[in-house]
Amino acid sequence: MRLTPRKEEIEVVKDILEDPTFENADQMAKALIKEVADMLAMRDWFALVHTWTDGTRGLNFAPFGNEAEVKAFATKLSIGGTGRLVKLYGPGPFIANIDGRKGWKGYCQHPECGHAPFTHSAVGNSKGQCHVPTCPCDKWIAEPPKKRK
């Protein structure tokens, strides 16, 4: 699995590494592991779902960071049967929505929404509208409004 660190993830890890309040390396290591696990739970992943030629369920492989990685692995695998790519949605966005963590990158910055991008329509007349029934959001706002000085 290949990971490309994102700018906001690097900043959070740097904050932990530079935090003088940790009493020892064990505390810092635990904080880092927990934070990185939370970050990875926010990402979507991919799996290769395999079926043998007779239709019997085969071997499944995951996680992969992107579609190209799955395809490259499937090419090298060469065990017969068929495979297909399946997107696995991370549980983090759902948990963050439940916890009300608005303002996370990747969430609608509309003040009455805060839901993840995949809850918003990408096509048709409802493009941008949130599909969460209780949400009044009618437009996806990707970045928070900049404060004026």
C-alpha positions in Angstrom: 0.0 0.0 0.0 1.4 3.3 -1.1 0.6 6.4 0.9 1.0 10.0 -0.2 1.0 12.2 2.9 -1.3 15.2 2.5 -0.3 18.7 3.6 -2.9 18.9 6.5 -1.8 15.4 7.7 1.8 16.4 7.8 0.9 19.5 9.8 -0.9 17.5 12.5 2.0 15.1 12.8 4.5 18.0 13.1 2.4 19.5 15.8 2.6 16.3 17.8 6.3 15.9 17.2 7.0 19.5 18.3 4.6 19.4 21.3 6.8 19.9 24.5 4.0 18.7 26.8 4.7 15.0 26.2 6.5 13.5 29.2 8.2 10.7 27.3 8.6 9.0 23.9 5.9 6.4 24.7 3.2 9.1 25.2 4.2 10.8 21.9 4.3 7.5 20.0 0.8 6.6 21.3 -0.5 10.0 20.2 1.0 9.7 16.8 -0.4 6.2 16.2 -3.9 7.3 17.2 -3.7 10.4 15.1 -2.5 8.6 12.0 -5.1 5.9 12.5 -7.8 8.6 12.5 -6.3 10.2 9.3 -6.3 6.8 7.5 -9.9 6.2 8.6 -10.8 9.4 6.7 -9.5 8.1 3.4 -11.3 6.0 0.9 -9.5 2.8 -0.1 -9.7 0.2 -2.9 -9.8 -3.6 -2.9 -9.3 -6.3 -5.5 -12.2 -8.8 -5.3 -11.2 -12.1 -7.0 -13.4 -15.0 -8.3 -12.1 -18.3 -9.6 -13.1 -19.3 -13.2 -15.8 -21.7 -11.9 -17.5 -18.9 -10.0 -16.2 -19.9 -6.6 -15.3 -17.0 -4.4 -11.6 -16.3 -4.6 -9.0 -14.3 -2.8 -9.6 -10.7 -1.9 -6.8 -8.2 -1.4 -6.9 -4.7 0.3 -6.2 -2.0 1.1 -4.9 -0.1 -1.9 -4.5 3.6 -2.0 -5.8 4.1 -5.5 -7.1 2.4 -8.6 -3.7 2.3 -10.4 -2.2 0.4 -7.5 -5.0 -2.2 -7.6 -4.5 -2.7 -11.4 -0.8 -3.0 -11.1 -1.2 -5.6 -8.3 -3.8 -7.6 -10.4 -1.4 -7.7 -13.4 1.4 -9.1 -11.2 -0.9 -11.6 -9.4 -1.6 -13.9 -12.4 -3.4 -16.7 -10.5 -6.3 -17.1 -12.9 -10.0 -16.2 -12.5 -11.4 -12.7 -12.6 -11.0 -9.7 -10.5 -12.7 -6.5 -10.0 -12.0 -3.2 -8.3 -14.2 -2.2 -5.4 -14.1 1.2 -3.6 -14.1 1.0 0.1 -15.4 4.1 1.9 -13.5 4.9 5.1 -15.6 5.0 8.3 -14.0 8.3 9.4 -16.3 10.7 7.6 -19.4 9.0 9.1 -17.9 9.2 12.6 -16.8 12.8 12.1 -20.3 13.7 10.9 -21.8 12.0 14.0 -19.4 13.8 16.2 -20.1 17.1 14.5 -16.5 17.8 13.4 -17.3 20.5 10.9 -14.4 22.3 9.3 -12.4 19.1 8.4 -11.0 19.3 4.9 -13.2 17.3 2.6 -16.4 18.5 4.2 -19.0 20.9 3.0 -18.2 24.3 4.6 -21.8 25.5 4.3 -22.7 26.6 7.9 -25.7 24.3 8.1 -24.2 21.2 6.5 -20.7 19.9 7.2 -21.2 16.6 5.5 -18.6 14.7 3.4 -18.4 15.2 -0.4 -20.0 11.9 -1.2 -23.3 12.9 0.4 -23.7 15.7 -2.2 -25.1 15.1 -5.7 -22.7 15.3 -8.5 -25.2 15.2 -11.4 -28.5 16.6 -12.6 -30.6 19.4 -11.3 -29.7 18.6 -7.7 -25.9 19.0 -8.4 -24.3 20.1 -5.1 -27.3 19.4 -3.0 -26.7 17.3 0.1 -28.5 13.9 0.1 -28.8 13.7 3.9 -32.6 14.2 4.3 -32.3 16.5 7.3 -29.7 18.8 5.8 -30.9 22.2 4.3 -27.7 22.5 2.3 -28.3 23.2 -1.4 -24.8 24.0 -2.5 -21.4 22.3 -1.9 -18.9 24.8 -0.5 -15.5 23.2 -0.6 -13.4 25.9 1.2 -14.4 27.9 4.3 -15.0 31.5 3.6 -11.9 33.6 4.2 -12.1 36.1 7.1 -11.9 39.7 6.1 -9.5 41.9 8.1 
